[in-house]
Amino acid sequence: MKAAIVLGAGMVGVSTAIHLQQRGWSVVLVDRKEPGRETSHGNAGIIQSEAFRPYPMSHDWRELAKIAIGRTNDLHYRISAVPFHLGPLLCYWWHSFPKRHVRATAAYAQIIGRAVREHEAFIRDSEVGNLIRRDGFRILYREQRALEAAAAAAETLHEVYGVKFSVISSSALKQAEPALSGGGVGGLHWLEPWTVFDPAALVSAYANLLTRLGGHIVRGDAQSLLGNGRGGWSVVSDEGRIEAGAAVVALGPWSPDLLKRFGYRFPMVRKRGYYRHYAGGSQLDLPLYDAANGYVLAPMSKGTRITTGAELAALGNKPDLTQLAYAERAARRLIDLGWPVEPEPGFGTRPCMPDMLPVVGAAQRHPGLWMHFGHGHQGFTLGPTTGRLIAELMNNEWPMVDPFPYRPERYSGG
């Protein structure tokens, strides 16, 4: 029987482990924490079937100037972290030019288009349909020009990919969400994405599915990963040293640091996002993105969750609550938010590759070592899909999509 160690128990790692176990592999999933307790826990809980275009970096000097002087809540940065991000950001900017972004979109669409289908199979087998709604999410706009631009972009996605949406007036938005104090100038309703009341619970349910299939979950330190020189791999866990013929690095933003030990270097833009729950106030029907203020309000089992935009911070930096404080002030003008549930906010780090595509494939110089990370803002959405892709590659199956755009060696250090 083939055996694999999967490092990282977020949505990406858990999904990889399930797909391998379903193919007859013996799988051990290794993490320092319980499944789904890092970035997979603190997101907006949206399986974004509409997100066919990866997020490019703006080339509009006016938008860049707003970021530079701190006039937008979508992106916040610390001066001390700029040197840490500068190289990957320049590469990201280069890949965001229209010609390159079109190529990235073509590859991205292949996996986004399969996201709901792959989640559906896991949800059915995990029997957790009660965590899911299939009614989409909404975006509120405060300027007519912004709404018209968003509607035009949505119409293009509809024409190319068949994505379903509706443009809603201010009064219709207010009618759909009576808790809102106002509906701006109107909004968009993406009709097909799925939303999750408890993202961590969904990952935990998938992890339970893995154990029912025969997989094993242990606590361990990924930094203890060693190759035996014969194509085999081992890692130290609470249950002792574990050995297998293959190892999958699915550690999200921590993946490049581990892989440096083996001579692989990947540029990555690490975007931190903050979240907090609020109870005792009004509850929305569906998640709502406040486009002008760069945050999402999402109804969760613990209350209303605010999730922020992106902060450029070095790994290990202390929390900076600037974006969350801004978002909370804006949200309180929009709904009766209530009061914080947790004593302190949480945060997660989104692992964004400069070309906006995840890394999925085999290490070139180390037999049995596989890489699966870099999903940016969409690890929660894409985990089951790219988890299937890497399992197919490892199992020598015909892959469901062309794996070439996601290959690790597209980066010179990979």
Buried (B, 14 or more C-beta within 10 A) or exposed (E): EBBBBBBBBBBBBBBBBBBBBBBEBBBBBBBBEBBBBBBBBBBBBBBBBBBBBBBBBBEEEEBBEBBEEEEBBBBBBBEEBEEBBEEBBEBBBEBBEEEBBEBBBEBBBBBBBBBBEBBBBBBEBBEBEEBBBBBBBBBBBBEEEBBBEBBEEBEEBEEEBEBBBBBBEBEBBBEBBEBBEEBBBBBBBBBBBBBBBBBBBBBBBBBBBBEEBEBBBBEBBBBBBBBEEEEBBBBBBEEEEBBBBBBBBBBBBBBBBBBEEBEBEBBBBBBBBBBBBBBEBBBBEBBBBBBBBBBBBBBBEBBBBBBBBBBBBBEEBEBBBBBBBBBBEBBBEBBBBBEBBEEEBBBBBBBBBBBBBBBBBBBEEBBBBBBBBBBBBBBBBBBBBBBBBBBBBBBEEEBBBEBEBBBBBBBEEB
